[in-house]
Amino acid sequence: MSARHCAELEARLLRYVQIDTTSDVTASTTPSTAAQLEFQKLLAAELTTLGATEVHLDAHGFLYASLPPTISHTAPRLALLAHVDTVAGVGDGPIKPRVHRNYDGAPILFPDDPLLLLLPEIHPALRTRLGHDIITASGGTLLGADGKAGVAILMTLAHHLLTHPDLPHGELRLCFTPDEEIGTGIHHIDLARLAADVAYTLDGGEVGEIAYETFSGDRATVTIAGVTERAGRGKERLVNALTLAERIVALLPNVLQQPEGGAVCEGYIHLDRVEGAAGVCTLHFSLRDFEDDRLAQYGRTLAAICAAVQQSEPRARITCTITPEVRNMRHRLQQDMRPVAYAIDAIRSLGIAPLSPPVCGITDGAQLTALGVPTPNLFTGMQAIHSPLEWISVQDMALAVAVLIELVQRWAAAAPLASPCQPC
Ligand SMILES: [Zn+2]
C-alpha cells in the first residue's frame, strides 16, 4: 500500500464529503437532487484532467468515463461503479469531516454532539485499526463515506492507472451513479454506454468483502374495492375497503412482517405503502428472500389471505397481483463464478481474508446482474454507515485501491465471459 494513495484518498474523501449530494425519496426526477448533478460535473472535470477519455454526463446524472486499454489483445470489458448520493435523514447541516491521525485506540469524541461516542468496545473493528488514520464526521451529521469512499477509491485508481501504463488492463469503464440510496437511480443506467461484460460496485463495508448474494424480490399489489354509501344512509350496505385492508394485514404470519425488527437476515412480507380511502384502497407489499421457492411461497400466502378475506365479504372486490422484481445475484453468477473468483484471488494476494456476507437487500449490482452484467459488490472500508458514528480508515480505502489494481490485471488475462442469461 503506498503512502501516496493514502494521502490522495484522504484528500479526495475530505473534499467530496463536504459537497452535499443527499438524495430525495420524494422527488420524481432522476437525479432526485440538483446537487448530485453539480457533484458529477466536478467529477467529470477531474476525470478529464486526469486523462480519462469518453467522459460523459447524461441527463439522468450518470457519469461515464473510460480508461484506455494498455494491452493489445481483447479482454472482457470491465466496469467499476460507485454511487455519488448520500442517505437523507441523519442530521442537518454541512458535513465537517475530522481526521483522527495515527489512531491510538481511545474513544472518539464528536465536538458537535457531546453525547456521541465511538467506542472500540462497541465497534470492535476499531481495535484492529491502531495506527490508522480514521475519518469521522463532527457529530451533527453522517460522514457520507457511503458512497463517497467508493468515489474517492475509483478516482484514485483512475489516477494510478493513467500514470502507470505499464500495468496491463483492458478498456476500463467507470460509472458514477445517482440515487442509489433511494433505489431509483439504477433503472436509468444506459447499458449500451456502460458497455461492460462484467462490473463491480464499490459499496461494501468491511475490508475483504466481496458480496454476491442478495435478496430475490417481488412486489405485491392488493387492490380492494368496497361498497360506499353516504354516511347515515345504509349502514347495512357499507363495505369499508380500509377495514378489509386491516384484516389482510392482521392475517399475515407474524414472523414475516417485521424486517426491521429482527437482527437476523431473513425473508419477509413488508407492507410498504397504503393508498386510497374507504371506497377503494391499494396495499403495496415488498416480498424478499434469498431463496426463490420461499419467495414464491410468500406470494401464495398473501394471495391465500386475500382470497379468504374476499370469501368472508363477497360484496367487496379484492385482487392480488405479484410482480417479479429481481432475483438473487448468485443465480446468475453461478453460471460463471470468475467475477467472484478473481476478486477473491485479488483480495488474498494482498494477504486479506475474503468475506462474502449475504446482503439483506437488493443492490444496484443485483439489478445490473439481472440485466445481464454480473456485478458483485466490493469493500470500501466504510463502517457504521447511515449513522452519525460513521467512520472509515484511510488505510482500508488504500487496500481497496490495491485490490482493484490486482483485479483489473486478472481480467486483462481472462477469456471471454459466458454469454449473458436472459434478463432474469
Ligand atoms: Zn452505499
Residues whose N, C-alpha, C, O or C-beta is under 5 A from the ligand:
A	BS01	ZN	D146 G147 D203
